[in-house]
């Protein structure tokens, strides 16, 4: 990310300044999406773990019921 600094060259060329600002906005959006994707991945891993526990518990109930 360019960090919000416009280069000296872009100050002389408004189009370059707009392009640099657009790049900064894009980079910021990418960073936000990366953080959001990581949060989704963490929630997915937690849900997957809980589902595995629930399936194991159901399997245990089915084994007990089948043994009777």
C-alpha positions as CSV (number, residue, x, y, z in Angstrom):
1,X,0.0,0.0,0.0
2,X,1.3,3.5,-0.8
3,X,0.2,4.8,2.6
4,X,-1.7,7.9,1.5
5,X,1.3,9.8,0.2
6,X,0.9,11.2,-3.3
7,X,4.2,11.3,-5.2
8,X,5.6,14.7,-6.3
9,X,5.1,13.6,-9.9
10,X,1.4,12.9,-9.3
11,X,0.9,16.3,-7.8
12,X,1.8,17.8,-11.2
13,X,-0.5,15.4,-13.0
14,X,-4.1,15.2,-11.5
15,X,-4.8,12.1,-13.4
16,X,-1.9,10.3,-11.8
17,X,-3.0,11.5,-8.4
18,X,-6.5,10.1,-9.0
19,X,-5.0,6.8,-10.2
20,X,-2.8,6.6,-7.1
21,X,-5.8,7.3,-4.9
22,X,-7.8,4.6,-6.6
23,X,-4.9,2.1,-6.1
24,X,-4.9,3.0,-2.4
25,X,-8.7,2.4,-2.1
26,X,-8.3,-0.9,-3.9
27,X,-5.5,-2.0,-1.6
28,X,-7.5,-1.0,1.4
29,X,-10.5,-3.0,0.1
30,X,-8.3,-6.0,-0.5
31,X,-6.9,-5.8,3.1
32,X,-10.5,-5.6,4.5
33,X,-11.6,-8.6,2.4
34,X,-8.5,-10.6,3.6
35,X,-9.4,-9.9,7.2
36,X,-13.1,-10.9,6.5
37,X,-12.0,-14.1,4.7
38,X,-9.8,-15.0,7.7
39,X,-12.7,-14.6,10.1
40,X,-14.9,-16.7,7.9
41,X,-12.2,-19.4,7.8
42,X,-12.0,-19.4,11.6
43,X,-15.7,-19.7,12.0
44,X,-15.8,-22.5,9.5
45,X,-13.1,-24.4,11.3
46,X,-15.0,-24.0,14.6
47,X,-18.2,-25.1,13.1
48,X,-16.5,-28.1,11.4
49,X,-15.1,-29.1,14.8
50,X,-18.5,-28.8,16.5
51,X,-20.2,-30.8,13.8
52,X,-17.6,-33.6,14.1
53,X,-18.3,-33.7,17.9
54,X,-22.1,-33.8,17.2
55,X,-21.7,-36.6,14.7
56,X,-19.5,-38.6,17.1
57,X,-22.1,-38.1,19.8
58,X,-24.8,-39.4,17.5
59,X,-22.7,-42.3,16.5
60,X,-22.3,-43.2,20.2
61,X,-26.0,-43.1,20.7
62,X,-26.6,-45.3,17.7
63,X,-24.0,-47.8,18.9
64,X,-25.7,-47.9,22.4
65,X,-29.2,-48.3,20.8
66,X,-27.9,-51.0,18.5
67,X,-26.4,-52.9,21.5
68,X,-29.6,-53.1,23.4
